[in-house]
Amino acid sequence: MRNAAGWVGSVLFLGAVVVTSPTVRAQEPPDTTTLDPVVITAERVSTARASTPATVTVLTGKELQARGIRPLSEALRDVAGLEVAQSGSYGGQTSMFMRGGESDYVKVLVDGVPINDPGGAIDLADLTTDNVERVEIVRGPVSVLYGSDAVSGVVQVFTKRGQGATHGDLSLRAGSYTAIEALGGIAGGTEVVNYSVTASRASTDGIYPQNNEYRNIVWSGLLRATPDERTDANLGLRYTEGRYHYPTDGTGQIVDANAFQQRNRVAAALDFGRHFTSNLEGRLLLALNQLDGGIDDQSDGPADTLGYFGYNSVQTVMRRSADLRVNAYAPSSSVVTAGVQLEEQRERSATESLSEYGSSSGSFDVNRMNLGYYGQLRSTPVSPLDFTLGARIDDNDTFGTFVSYRGGAVFRVSGGTRVRGSVGKAFKEPTFYENFADAPFARGNPDLLPERSFAWEVGVEQRLLGDRIELGVTYFDQQFRDLIQFTFAPPNQEDPNYFNIAAANARGLELEAVAAPWFGGTLRVGYTYLHTEVVDAGFDEGPGGAFVEGERLLRRPTHALSFFVGQDIGERATLTGGVRYVGDRDDRDFSIYPTEPVVLPSYVTIDLSAAVSVWRGANGRPRTDVTARITNLLDREYQEVFGFLTAGRVIVAGVKVGF
């Protein structure tokens, strides 16, 4: 009853948000897709994608909406060079590996706000496509502009800007595993002030037979003001709440009837810019990311009194930063960027364990500061050539000073051919626990160095049929060094348990095709060949190690292929279909010790979606669309993490009303 009451209240609120809009119109403004979009993430200045040497993929909000995709992780699965692994049901730990790097080697931004934990860890389980204008994915080292964590790349989510007369929409969907989703929003504005606001709630009973409910609530908004032609300010806010009940232990076995995890995140940004002259711009970005949550696992019953039968924790992780930079624009289309970034990171937590011997508790409260100085030159010395050079110095409370750099060039050949290449060095700082742990079986090492990478890539892109088709191939090579590992047996009794000791390589090919070859049709194909290898196993050398010299890195397939096609049928319907192939991957069976190697078999999934306009908003009727989506059409059984189930065939259908 409590859950039902919550749903009724949420739906009434969402409806009120839409109905009380002061002005209405038939539908949203169009969100167009082009083969050569302007991107921001790669250079931190607006740049045509064809002019940047980095490999960049752009997913538009229109495309994600047409496909009925709500979890961001589902959209990222189709990007070449990027693999996603989810531990079990909806809400379970969701990690991504870009170009074979570790799961904490990708910096994730929401309107410029980094939402990684200090040390790079990121869980995508609660991040959705609500109110998203576009998602930019940059592959390769980008620490020059973003500091720690941007080792293998950056994913940035941009919130949709409002425009035109105020308009709104309300959508409801329901489907397999007792899934219910509701979303409502309003947007609008003028050239001087515009805004967009959405709120959503989703829940499901999950794929396991007990204790697997998941609830996700998202509030998102963007307010933009341009009081004059030289000044702009953007205020963005995204609140995400996730409550995940999990019956499984760390190996995927169903063992618990009441454990759950709570995660509440606030990501807020104020981005202010001012053109002092036509050639000189200053920008200030103030960013806050705070995650509050914890785990509640009470004893399951009166008989549950032996062993370690209960656990509770509360945690607050905070990152806040100020980034001030200046962009100097030369008449020759060159741009010089110079900036300074100050970031504070903090983590506070408390834990309590219940056992047959009584209870024990612990606490953790640490913080650190980082000051980064960076500069970049983007130049066009001759018309077909663009190049980028950049460097950064970070001064950190714990690891001291680290220098990163990046350079690249693009040469545009006549006939629609583009040749590009880049090289760079990036880093990831240690986690708080690796630096400051003070537990009976784990002692942190404040002298750890950052994990670092050296990477390079070359690529060729070709446009055909009057720029309606773009084909691209990229070869990349990455070396990861000073990887941090834990050991139960340090060299001396008083030594810490964490050391920079391991190393690995990752290289491969990415093939992409993006096309709009016929009227109303879109096509996207991505293929990745990935070769990963452990070159120094460090402490994991020997039986049971998860990091074995000469072997592949875990959960990274050698081959992966995705194919997506969409078609507008007149002005009333859109049909989309996608096929995804993931090759076999190495994993470990962590339910036994020493752990044993396993190979996860390859699998193929097929997804379909459709949207049909019942009313188009004429004669005073609100625009009404009926939507449907089927994932894993053939009901394939597969695993992304050994021991954890994945969803079978899922059918979700609903209605969307635009005012």
Secondary structure, 3 states (H helix, E strand, C coil): CHHHHHHHHHHHHHHHHHHCCCCCCCCCCCCCCCCCCEECCCCCCCEEHHHCCCEEEEEEHHHHHHCCCCEHHHHHCCCCCEEEEECCCCCCCEEEEECCCCCCCEEEEECCEECCCCCCCCCCCCCECCCEEEEEEEECCCHHHHCCCCCCEEEEEEECCCCEEEEEEEEEEEEHHHEEEEEEEEEEECCCEEEEEEEEEEEECCCCCCCCCEEEEEEEEEEEEEEECCEEEEEEEEEEEEEEECCECCCCCECCCCCEEEEEEEEEEEEEEEEEECCEEEEEEEEEEEEEEEEEECCCCCCCCCCEEEEEEEEEEEEEEEEEEEEEECCCCCEEEEEEEEEEEEEEEEEEEEECCEEEEEEEEEEEEEEEEEEEEEECCCCCEEEEEEEEEEEECCCEEEEEEEEEEEEEECCCEEEEEEEEEEEECCCHHHHHCEECCEECCCCCCCEEEEEEEEEEEEEECCCCEEEEEEEEEEEEEEEEEECCCCCCCCCCCEEEEEEEEEEEEEEEEEECCCCCEEEEEEEEEEEEEEEECHHHCCCCCCCCCCCCCCCCCCEEEEEEEEEEECCCEEEEEEEEEECCEEEEECCCCCCEEEEECCEEEEEEEEEEEEECCCCCCCEEEEEEEEECCCCCCCCCCCCCCCCCCEEEEEEEEEC
